[in-house]
Amino acid sequence: MQRALVTGATSGIGRAIAVALRRAGHEVLATGRNQAALQALAAEAPGIETLCLDLSDRPAVEMALRDVDIDILINNAGIMPTPGPFGGLALDEIDHTVEVNLQSVLWLTRVLLPRLRASKAGHVIFNASTAAHAPGPNFAVYAATKAAISAFATSLRAEVAADGVRVTELVLGRVQTALYESVLSADARQSMYADGHSLQPSDVAEAVLAVLRLPARAAVTRLDLMPTRPVPPISLK
């Protein structure tokens, strides 16, 4: 089976994808910044390799991955800045969001792209968002980073298709994860998911498996995955 690298695998969507890939028979290298969470992941899905790594540390990334051969790159790691009017967002929070959600993704993909091309059957999957395509108020920086990822995926796809490398953008609606844990109150988070209609990380993992199971001649360029029923608006209180 193919070998996959999954970023942001310590919780939520990344963790679910890593477990699903391993149980489907893939070799999996899971990365994240929380060593204890990575150890728990490896215990849940024996055979998963883990690598504690800060993707914004470019020298460390290059050193850690210099001998790693992969066929599948799941660019999942990302953060949510504090929701609210753009004019009130701290400059360092803007910088950090761009660094994690965009710069680190570009850098990691650049490091691994020659190996994906060499496989002649590589696949890059980006965890994007509906915010990239239908942005609303109070999420300007997050939406900007995800829109940039969408444009990057489209351009990259045109460059690498001749090498047999597929590029898929996952456009995700609301998924019940810990993404908002540090930027919204517990009450606000509870109201987001109270109706039970939000997607679950396992739903995204199943979608990833379905995309990967397609024959090499077929490419899913963009997959929109949305809750079937409307979800309540996000409250900033």
KOLVOKOL-116118 format. One record per atom (N, C-alpha, C): residue in three letters; x, y, z. Coordinates in steps of 0.05 Angstrom, whole numbers, padded with zeros to 5 digits, always signed. Layout:
N
ALAXYZ/...
% end
This chain:
237
MET+00017-00024+00000/MET+00000+00000+00000/MET+00018+00025+00000/GLN+00005+00048-00006/GLN+00019+00073-00007/GLN+00026+00083+00021/ARG+00046+00101+00021/ARG+00055+00113+00047/ARG+00045+00142+00048/ALA+00031+00149+00070/ALA+00019+00175+00073/ALA+00031+00191+00096/LEU+00034+00217+00092/LEU+00042+00235+00114/LEU+00018+00252+00119/VAL+00010+00253+00145/VAL-00013+00269+00154/VAL-00004+00289+00174/THR-00009+00315+00168/THR-00002+00336+00187/THR-00026+00342+00205/GLY-00019+00354+00228/GLY-00040+00360+00247/GLY-00056+00336+00256/ALA-00041+00314+00261/ALA-00054+00289+00267/ALA-00059+00283+00296/THR-00055+00303+00313/THR-00058+00298+00342/THR-00087+00299+00351/SER-00105+00310+00334/SER-00133+00312+00343/SER-00151+00316+00318/GLY-00177+00315+00322/GLY-00196+00322+00302/GLY-00193+00308+00276/ILE-00194+00324+00254/ILE-00195+00313+00227/ILE-00169+00298+00221/GLY-00146+00309+00228/GLY-00121+00296+00222/GLY-00118+00270+00235/ARG-00126+00268+00260/ARG-00125+00243+00275/ARG-00143+00222+00262/ALA-00167+00230+00255/ALA-00186+00212+00242/ALA-00176+00201+00216/ILE-00164+00219+00200/ILE-00153+00211+00174/ILE-00130+00191+00178/ALA-00112+00197+00197/ALA-00089+00180+00202/ALA-00098+00152+00210/VAL-00118+00150+00228/VAL-00128+00124+00237/VAL-00141+00109+00214/ALA-00158+00123+00199/ALA-00172+00110+00176/ALA-00153+00100+00155/LEU-00132+00115+00149/LEU-00112+00107+00129/LEU-00098+00082+00139/ARG-00090+00082+00164/ARG-00076+00059+00175/ARG-00093+00034+00175/ARG-00118+00037+00183/ARG-00136+00014+00184/ARG-00143+00004+00156/ALA-00140+00021+00136/ALA-00144+00013+00108/ALA-00120+00000+00096/GLY-00098-00001+00112/GLY-00074-00015+00103/GLY-00051+00002+00094/HIS-00055+00028+00095/HIS-00033+00046+00086/HIS-00012+00048+00108/GLU+00013+00053+00099/GLU+00033+00062+00118/GLU+00028+00091+00124/VAL+00030+00099+00149/VAL+00023+00126+00157/VAL+00045+00138+00175/LEU+00053+00162+00167/LEU+00071+00179+00184/LEU+00054+00203+00193/ALA+00049+00204+00219/ALA+00031+00225+00230/ALA+00048+00246+00244/THR+00044+00271+00238/THR+00059+00293+00251/THR+00041+00311+00267/GLY+00053+00324+00287/GLY+00040+00342+00304/GLY+00059+00353+00324/ARG+00050+00372+00341/ARG+00068+00384+00360/ARG+00064+00373+00389/ASN+00045+00356+00393/ASN+00039+00345+00419/ASN+00048+00316+00421/GLN+00070+00312+00434/GLN+00082+00285+00435/GLN+00063+00265+00449/ALA+00051+00273+00471/ALA+00033+00255+00485/ALA+00009+00247+00468/ALA-00002+00266+00452/ALA-00024+00260+00435/ALA-00015+00241+00412/LEU+00009+00244+00402/LEU+00019+00226+00382/LEU+00023+00198+00393/GLN+00032+00196+00417/GLN+00035+00170+00429/GLN+00008+00156+00433/ALA-00012+00171+00441/ALA-00039+00160+00443/ALA-00050+00151+00416/LEU-00044+00166+00395/LEU-00052+00159+00368/LEU-00039+00133+00360/ALA-00013+00130+00365/ALA+00001+00105+00357/ALA-00010+00081+00372/ALA-00019+00086+00397/ALA-00031+00064+00413/ALA-00058+00056+00402/GLU-00073+00075+00392/GLU-00100+00070+00381/GLU-00098+00055+00354/ALA-00079+00062+00338/ALA-00076+00049+00312/ALA-00048+00039+00308/PRO-00042+00015+00319/PRO-00015+00004+00318/PRO-00004+00004+00289/GLY+00021+00011+00287/GLY+00034+00012+00261/GLY+00038+00040+00251/ILE+00023+00059+00262/ILE+00027+00087+00254/ILE+00054+00097+00265/GLU+00069+00109+00247/GLU+00094+00123+00256/GLU+00087+00151+00263/THR+00100+00162+00283/THR+00094+00190+00291/THR+00120+00206+00291/LEU+00116+00232+00287/LEU+00138+00251+00286/LEU+00129+00277+00299/CYS+00141+00283+00322/CYS+00134+00309+00335/CYS+00150+00331+00321/LEU+00135+00349+00308/LEU+00149+00368+00291/LEU+00132+00394+00289/ASP+00146+00417+00291/ASP+00134+00443+00286/ASP+00138+00450+00257/LEU+00117+00450+00241/LEU+00120+00453+00212/LEU+00130+00481+00204/SER+00129+00500+00223/SER+00139+00527+00217/SER+00169+00529+00221/ASP+00181+00508+00231/ASP+00211+00507+00235/ASP+00223+00494+00210/ARG+00230+00510+00190/ARG+00238+00500+00164/ARG+00262+00482+00166/PRO+00284+00490+00180/PRO+00307+00471+00181/PRO+00300+00445+00193/ALA+00283+00445+00214/ALA+00275+00420+00227/ALA+00258+00403+00209/VAL+00241+00415+00193/VAL+00224+00400+00174/VAL+00242+00386+00153/GLU+00260+00402+00142/GLU+00278+00390+00121/GLU+00295+00368+00132/MET+00305+00371+00156/MET+00322+00351+00168/MET+00306+00326+00175/ALA+00282+00329+00187/ALA+00266+00306+00195/ALA+00256+00290+00172/LEU+00251+00303+00149/LEU+00238+00290+00126/LEU+00258+00284+00103/ARG+00283+00288+00108/ARG+00302+00286+00086/ARG+00303+00258+00074/ASP+00298+00237+00089/ASP+00299+00210+00079/ASP+00271+00197+00077/VAL+00250+00213+00079/VAL+00223+00202+00079/VAL+00212+00202+00051/ASP+00204+00178+00042/ASP+00190+00175+00016/ASP+00160+00172+00021/ILE+00144+00187+00007/ILE+00115+00185+00011/ILE+00102+00186-00016/ASP+00077+00175-00016/ASP+00060+00176-00040/ASP+00037+00195-00036/ILE+00029+00199-00011/ILE+00005+00215-00005/ILE+00013+00236+00016/LEU+00006+00261+00011/LEU+00010+00283+00030/LEU-00017+00294+00037/ILE-00024+00293+00063/ILE-00049+00304+00073/ILE-00042+00330+00088/ASN-00046+00353+00075/ASN-00040+00378+00088/ASN-00065+00387+00104/ASN-00064+00379+00129/ASN-00088+00383+00146/ASN-00083+00404+00168/ALA-00059+00407+00177/ALA-00054+00425+00200/ALA-00063+00453+00195/GLY-00076+00465+00215/GLY-00085+00492+00212/GLY-00096+00503+00238/ILE-00099+00529+00240/ILE-00109+00542+00264/ILE-00131+00562+00256/MET-00147+00569+00276/MET-00167+00590+00273/MET-00159+00614+00290/PRO-00155+00637+00278/PRO-00150+00661+00294/PRO-00176+00670+00308/THR-00173+00688+00326/THR-00196+00698+00341/THR-00217+00710+00323/PRO-00241+00699+00321/PRO-00262+00711+00304/PRO-00269+00739+00313/GLY-00274+00756+00294/GLY-00282+00783+00300/GLY-00274+00802+00278/PRO-00280+00828+00281/PRO-00273+00847+00260/PRO-00243+00847+00254/PHE-00236+00849+00229/PHE-00208+00848+00221/PHE-00192+00870+00235/GLY-00203+00894+00238/GLY-00189+00916+00250/GLY-00181+00911+00279/GLY-00193+00892+00292/GLY-00187+00887+00320/GLY-00168+00864+00324/LEU-00159+00851+00302/LEU-00142+00828+00304/LEU-00113+00836+00308/ALA-00100+00825+00327/ALA-00072+00833+00333/ALA-00054+00825+00309/LEU-00034+00841+00304/LEU-00016+00835+00281/LEU-00001+00809+00284/ASP+00007+00802+00309/ASP+00021+00777+00312/ASP+00003+00753+00308/GLU-00023+00756+00313/GLU-00042+00734+00307/GLU-00046+00731+00277/ILE-00047+00753+00263/ILE-00048+00752+00234/ILE-00024+00737+00223/ASP+00000+00745+00232/ASP+00025+00733+00222/ASP+00025+00703+00228/HIS+00017+00695+00253/HIS+00017+00667+00260/HIS-00002+00651+00244/THR-00026+00662+00239/THR-00045+00647+00223/THR-00035+00643+00194/VAL-00024+00663+00182/VAL-00013+00661+00155/VAL+00010+00641+00155/GLU+00027+00641+00176/GLU+00049+00623+00178/GLU+00040+00594+00179/VAL+00020+00588+00196/VAL+00012+00560+00200/VAL-00006+00551+00177/ASN-00025+00567+00169/ASN-00045+00558+00149/ASN-00036+00560+00120/LEU-00016+00576+00115/LEU-00007+00580+00087/LEU+00023+00575+00084/GLN+00040+00590+00097/GLN+00068+00587+00092/GLN+00079+00559+00098/SER+00070+00548+00120/SER+00080+00521+00127/SER+00070+00500+00107/VAL+00046+00504+00097/VAL+00035+00485+00077/VAL+00052+00487+00051/LEU+00057+00512+00042/LEU+00074+00515+00018/LEU+00101+00503+00022/TRP+00113+00508+00045/TRP+00140+00498+00050/TRP+00141+00468+00050/LEU+00123+00455+00065/LEU+00123+00426+00067/LEU+00118+00413+00040/THR+00099+00424+00025/THR+00093+00413-00002/THR+00118+00416-00020/ARG+00132+00438-00018/ARG+00156+00443-00034/ARG+00177+00422-00027/VAL+00181+00416-00002/VAL+00201+00396+00007/VAL+00195+00369-00004/LEU+00169+00361-00004/LEU+00162+00334-00011/LEU+00154+00330-00040/LEU+00150+00352-00055/LEU+00141+00349-00082/LEU+00158+00332-00100/PRO+00185+00334-00099/PRO+00201+00317-00116/PRO+00196+00287-00112/ARG+00191+00279-00087/ARG+00186+00251-00081/ARG+00158+00243-00090/LEU+00139+00261-00088/LEU+00112+00255-00098/LEU+00113+00251-00129/ARG+00128+00268-00142/ARG+00131+00265-00171/ARG+00145+00239-00178/ALA+00165+00232-00163/ALA+00180+00208-00169/ALA+00163+00183-00166/SER+00143+00184-00150/SER+00126+00160-00146/SER+00108+00155-00170/LYS+00104+00175-00187/LYS+00087+00173-00211/LYS+00058+00167-00205/ALA+00051+00167-00179/ALA+00023+00162-00171/ALA+00018+00177-00145/GLY+00031+00200-00142/GLY+00028+00215-00117/GLY+00001+00229-00115/HIS-00006+00237-00090/HIS-00031+00251-00086/HIS-00027+00271-00063/VAL-00035+00296-00068/VAL-00034+00317-00048/VAL-00063+00325-00042/ILE-00070+00324-00016/ILE-00097+00331-00008/ILE-00094+00355+00011/PHE-00109+00376+00005/PHE-00109+00400+00022/PHE-00136+00402+00037/ASN-00134+00406+00063/ASN-00158+00411+00080/ASN-00164+00440+00078/ALA-00184+00447+00061/ALA-00192+00475+00057/ALA-00218+00480+00072/SER-00233+00499+00062/SER-00257+00507+00077/SER-00276+00522+00059/THR-00302+00521+00066/THR-00322+00537+00052/THR-00316+00567+00056/ALA-00300+00574+00076/ALA-00293+00602+00081/ALA-00277+00613+00057/ALA-00263+00595+00043/ALA-00247+00604+00020/ALA-00265+00613-00003/HIS-00288+00602-00006/HIS-00305+00606-00029/HIS-00330+00622-00023/ALA-00338+00624+00002/ALA-00361+00640+00010/ALA-00354+00654+00036/PRO-00334+00671+00036/PRO-00326+00684+00062/PRO-00347+00703+00072/GLY-00349+00703+00099/GLY-00367+00721+00112/GLY-00352+00739+00131/PRO-00366+00756+00146/PRO-00352+00774+00165/PRO-00340+00759+00189/ASN-00320+00772+00200/ASN-00307+00763+00225/ASN-00287+00740+00222/PHE-00282+00731+00197/PHE-00263+00710+00192/PHE-00245+00717+00169/ALA-00238+00742+00166/ALA-00224+00752+00142/ALA-00196+00738+00138/VAL-00181+00736+00159/VAL-00154+00725+00156/VAL-00155+00694+00151/TYR-00172+00681+00166/TYR-00175+00652+00162/TYR-00185+00647+00133/ALA-00205+00662+00124/ALA-00215+00659+00097/ALA-00193+00665+00076/ALA-00177+00685+00081/ALA-00155+00692+00063/ALA-00135+00669+00060/THR-00128+00657+00082/THR-00109+00635+00081/THR-00120+00611+00066/LYS-00146+00605+00070/LYS-00158+00582+00057/LYS-00163+00588+00027/ALA-00169+00613+00020/ALA-00171+00620-00008/ALA-00144+00618-00022/ALA-00123+00625-00008/ALA-00096+00622-00020/ALA-00090+00592-00025/ILE-00097+00575-00006/ILE-00093+00546-00009/ILE-00109+00536-00033/SER-00133+00546-00037/SER-00149+00537-00060/SER-00135+00545-00086/ALA-00125+00569-00088/ALA-00111+00578-00112/ALA-00086+00562-00116/PHE-00072+00557-00095/PHE-00047+00541-00096/PHE-00053+00513-00107/ALA-00074+00501-00096/ALA-00081+00474-00105/ALA-00087+00473-00135/THR-00102+00493-00144/THR-00109+00494-00172/THR-00084+00497-00190/SER-00066+00515-00182/SER-00042+00519-00198/SER-00024+00494-00197/LEU-00020+00484-00173/LEU-00003+00460-00170/LEU-00013+00437-00186/ARG-00039+00433-00187/ARG-00051+00411-00202/ARG-00043+00413-00232/ALA-00044+00437-00242/ALA-00037+00441-00270/ALA-00008+00435-00276/GLU+00009+00438-00256/GLU+00038+00434-00259/GLU+00045+00404-00258/VAL+00032+00389-00240/VAL+00041+00362-00234/VAL+00024+00340-00247/ALA+00002+00347-00260/ALA-00016+00327-00271/ALA-00001+00309-00291/ALA+00017+00320-00306/ALA+00031+00304-00326/ALA+00050+00284-00313/ASP+00056+00288-00288/ASP+00073+00269-00273/ASP+00056+00247-00259/GLY+00030+00248-00263/GLY+00013+00228-00250/GLY+00006+00235-00221/VAL+00012+00260-00213/VAL+00006+00269-00186/VAL-00022+00282-00186/ARG-00039+00272-00168/ARG-00066+00284-00165/ARG-00066+00304-00142/VAL-00082+00324-00145/VAL-00085+00345-00124/VAL-00115+00349-00119/THR-00122+00346-00093/THR-00150+00348-00085/THR-00153+00369-00064/GLU-00172+00387-00068/GLU-00179+00407-00047/GLU-00205+00398-00034/LEU-00203+00393-00008/LEU-00227+00387+00008/LEU-00240+00413+00018/VAL-00263+00419+00009/VAL-00278+00443+00017/VAL-00298+00434+00039/LEU-00291+00440+00063/LEU-00306+00429+00086/LEU-00325+00450+00098/GLY-00350+00441+00103/GLY-00368+00456+00119/GLY-00361+00452+00148/ARG-00380+00457+00165/ARG-00374+00456+00194/ARG-00369+00427+00203/VAL-00346+00424+00216/VAL-00338+00398+00227/VAL-00334+00401+00257/GLN-00344+00383+00272/GLN-00343+00385+00302/GLN-00315+00377+00311/THR-00298+00396+00315/THR-00270+00392+00324/THR-00263+00412+00346/ALA-00238+00412+00354/ALA-00229+00431+00375/ALA-00217+00456+00362/LEU-00223+00461+00337/LEU-00211+00484+00323/LEU-00216+00510+00337/TYR-00240+00513+00349/TYR-00248+00538+00361/TYR-00242+00539+00391/GLU-00230+00518+00401/GLU-00227+00515+00430/GLU-00213+00539+00444/SER-00193+00549+00431/SER-00177+00571+00444/SER-00187+00599+00437/VAL-00207+00601+00419/VAL-00216+00627+00410/VAL-00245+00634+00415/LEU-00261+00614+00424/LEU-00289+00619+00431/LEU-00295+00607+00458/SER-00314+00619+00471/SER-00322+00609+00498/SER-00335+00581+00496/ALA-00336+00568+00518/ALA-00348+00541+00519/ALA-00377+00542+00511/ASP-00391+00563+00519/ASP-00420+00566+00512/ASP-00423+00570+00482/ALA-00405+00586+00470/ALA-00407+00591+00441/ALA-00401+00566+00426/ARG-00382+00550+00435/ARG-00376+00525+00421/ARG-00399+00505+00424/GLN-00411+00505+00448/GLN-00433+00486+00452/GLN-00456+00493+00433/SER-00462+00519+00429/SER-00484+00527+00412/SER-00478+00520+00383/MET-00453+00520+00375/MET-00446+00514+00348/MET-00454+00485+00340/TYR-00452+00467+00360/TYR-00455+00439+00354/TYR-00480+00427+00367/ALA-00497+00444+00379/ALA-00519+00433+00396/ALA-00539+00418+00380/ASP-00543+00425+00354/ASP-00564+00411+00339/ASP-00555+00384+00328/GLY-00529+00378+00331/GLY-00520+00351+00322/GLY-00518+00347+00293/HIS-00519+00369+00277/HIS-00519+00367+00248/HIS-00491+00371+00236/SER-00472+00379+00252/SER-00445+00384+00241/SER-00432+00358+00232/LEU-00415+00360+00213/LEU-00399+00337+00204/LEU-00381+00328+00227/GLN-00373+00303+00226/GLN-00354+00292+00245/GLN-00327+00286+00231/PRO-00305+00287+00246/PRO-00279+00281+00233/PRO-00279+00254+00218/SER-00294+00235+00228/SER-00295+00209+00214/SER-00308+00211+00187/ASP-00326+00230+00183/ASP-00338+00235+00157/ASP-00318+00244+00137/VAL-00300+00262+00146/VAL-00279+00272+00128/VAL-00260+00250+00122/ALA-00253+00234+00141/ALA-00235+00211+00137/ALA-00246+00192+00116/GLU-00272+00186+00117/GLU-00285+00169+00098/GLU-00284+00181+00070/ALA-00287+00207+00068/ALA-00286+00220+00042/ALA-00257+00219+00031/VAL-00237+00221+00048/VAL-00210+00219+00038/VAL-00204+00191+00028/LEU-00214+00171+00042/LEU-00210+00143+00033/LEU-00224+00139+00006/ALA-00247+00150+00002/ALA-00262+00147-00023/ALA-00246+00159-00046/VAL-00235+00183-00041/VAL-00219+00196-00062/VAL-00194+00180-00069/LEU-00181+00169-00049/LEU-00156+00154-00054/LEU-00162+00127-00067/ARG-00186+00117-00065/ARG-00192+00091-00076/ARG-00198+00092-00106/LEU-00201+00116-00117/LEU-00206+00118-00145/LEU-00182+00109-00161/PRO-00186+00098-00185/PRO-00163+00091-00202/PRO-00147+00115-00210/ALA-00121+00110-00216/ALA-00103+00132-00222/ALA-00112+00150-00245/ARG-00129+00140-00262/ARG-00138+00156-00285/ARG-00159+00177-00277/ALA-00170+00175-00252/ALA-00191+00192-00243/ALA-00181+00210-00221/ALA-00186+00236-00224/ALA-00177+00255-00203/ALA-00201+00272-00193/VAL-00204+00273-00167/VAL-00223+00290-00155/VAL-00209+00316-00149/THR-00214+00337-00164/THR-00200+00362-00161/THR-00209+00378-00137/ARG-00235+00377-00132/ARG-00247+00391-00109/ARG-00271+00375-00099/LEU-00271+00371-00073/LEU-00293+00356-00060/LEU-00306+00374-00039/ASP-00331+00382-00043/ASP-00346+00397-00023/ASP-00361+00378-00005/LEU-00355+00379+00021/LEU-00368+00362+00040/LEU-00382+00379+00061/MET-00408+00378+00061/MET-00425+00396+00077/MET-00444+00380+00094/PRO-00452+00391+00117/PRO-00474+00379+00133/PRO-00499+00378+00116/THR-00514+00357+00118/THR-00539+00355+00103/THR-00559+00377+00111/ARG-00561+00382+00137/ARG-00580+00402+00146/ARG-00566+00428+00154/PRO-00579+00450+00153/PRO-00567+00476+00161/PRO-00557+00475+00190/VAL-00535+00488+00195/VAL-00524+00490+00222/VAL-00528+00518+00232/PRO-00528+00521+00259/PRO-00533+00548+00270/PRO-00509+00567+00265/PRO-00514+00593+00263/PRO-00492+00612+00259/PRO-00473+00611+00283/ILE-00448+00620+00278/ILE-00429+00621+00299/ILE-00432+00646+00315/SER-00435+00643+00341/SER-00437+00666+00359/SER-00410+00673+00370/LEU-00403+00699+00370/LEU-00377+00708+00380/LEU-00378+00714+00409/LYS-00401+00710+00422/LYS-00403+00717+00451/LYS-00393+00694+00468/
% end
